[in-house]
Amino acid sequence: MKKQRTTFNSKFGLVMASVGSAVGLGNIWRFPYEAGEHGGGAFLIVYVFCVLILGLSVMLAEFFIGRASQENSVGAFKVLAPHTMWKIIGYNGVIAAFLIFGFYSVVSGWTLEYIYQSIAGNINASSVEKFTADFDKFTSDAFRPVLWILVFTLITHAVVLLGVKKGIERTSKLMMPLLFVILTVLCIRSLMLPNSIEGLKFFFKPDFSKITSDVVLSALGQAFFSVSVGMCCMITYASYFNKSINMPRTAVSVVTLDTVVAIMAGVVIFPAVTSFNISPSQGPSLVFVTLPNIFQQMPLGGLWSLIFFVLLAIAALTSIISMHEVVTAYLHEQYRMSRSKAATIVSLSGFAVGVICSLSFGILSHFRIFGIIIFDLLDFITANLMLTLGGMFICIFVGWFVDKKVLKAELTNNGTVKFRLFSVFVFVIKYIAPVIIALVCIKKLGLF
Ligand code: TRP
């Protein structure tokens, strides 16, 4: 007899854990600068379309694989498709999770530095140039960022050690509602700024002439990254779902909440940006350079800055534990080692990757592969290649390989819950998603 698998305690906890994984630096740090660089409103429309059609479908496919197999990302394919190559999707997921963990921990560490600086009252440089110089000086340092990665990794380690219910579920149940509250407060503050309407116009008013192929590609990549699909993260989480959970509805909730958070982050950032006359197309430094500059010009700036970076750290933590869990569950179950030993291996080796990524901004910056530093290389390989290809093969696996009766029985809990759009879902994962993703990958690799 197989041992009964751990499950999340409650429906609320399970949704919060999944939302916790989805809502992360991707929503609050990456989304605004991607939108800023790609024309605001035009990007938003394409993004929402990609998330609602493709992101949602891949998520539901991952939910199916996870709950039907009750296994970690590699074990899942060994159960559903024994003695086939499909388990490569699982290995791809584990490796991607591990690598994303590495560079994600670097940016997560930065949030801790900015929390520290906000408390110390140091968010008061004189100009954007000075903020940029401070940011560059800090990120290229050999010691400070590494220290923060260590702190962040230790916190993550502690949560994962506590396990699925007491660690992941409880942390997310606490943190996610807090995140919504903080984000709402920041939205209101931002909307009260003079000239905030200009920022809203930039963000919400689509200029359709700006929708180029580049905008579509960036929006799709961002959509996958943001809802945590493509690297078996949702497979691992869904393996802890109770058999009575309505999975289509859960997927819709997670994707909707994730999109709401991304839009709220835009509502915080763009009015602030236009109100202080700063360019929205700054790239990755948008949040770390522009916002402190904006905060210092507001009354109680240090406090707003503190609130914002706490928000960013919370979002990062509940996401990074999901990447850690993917690898930990894999080692723990496939190699029959204790959970704490598995988690320790992941934390130590993940920390090592984090350190290398961090140093690539400083003493290792001359070490380049294809002309880019290690941090950017990992970002590119994982987010652009491993996630998209992973997502595509997950769709192909569920759309073409899995028996549709089995699929329908699992997604409707043996006919006890309704899933009216089942055939639409099957059509999307069979044809639409793989074709669009394939086109994107080919384009990203510069093949046409
Ligand atoms: N979705 C998270 C974010 O928006 C990042 C993340 C967590 C992720 N788990 C993932 C991305 C799995 C891709 C796959 O920041």
Residues whose N, C-alpha, C, O or C-beta is under 5 A from the ligand:
A	BS01	LIG	S21 A22 V23 G24 L25 G26 N27 F224 F225 S226 V227 S228 V229 M231 C233 S319 S322 M323
